[in-house]
Amino acid sequence: MGRLIYTTYTDAEFRILLSEVLQPIVADQINKTIPTSLLLTTEEAEYLTRKQVCNLLKLSLPTLSRLIKCGSLKPKIVGCSYRFSKKQINTYMNSQNNK
């Protein structure tokens, strides 16, 4: 086994160590372990709840329910709740602004 060396780092030195040394190592191990088809992009990873969508679009929950029923918005069902991708909401907002 190798030798164990004890040292102390300042907060700034530790942040540099994390960002420049450890993060690339961890990212490389994740890429080797998890197939890229299972990794979500930043856009795909961000979802909104019904309440967040209502606040963003300035709608009531019944109006949002009507938009879902008519097919204007298509949520992903997670358990018993709906989740909406930010990309889909942005596309819907842009389409409404162009009318």
Residue pairs with C-beta under 8 A, 6 or more apart in sequence:
9 17
43 85
43 86
43 87
44 85
44 87
46 85
46 86
47 76
47 83
47 84
47 85
47 86
48 56
48 83
48 84
48 85
48 86
48 89
49 81
49 82
49 83
49 84
50 61
50 64
50 75
50 81
50 82
50 84
51 61
53 59
53 64
53 73
53 84
53 89
54 60
54 61
54 63
54 64
56 89
56 93
57 64
57 89
57 92
57 93
59 67
64 73
67 73
68 74
68 75
68 82
72 92
73 84
73 88
73 89
73 92
74 88
75 82
75 83
75 84
76 82
76 83
76 84
76 85
77 83
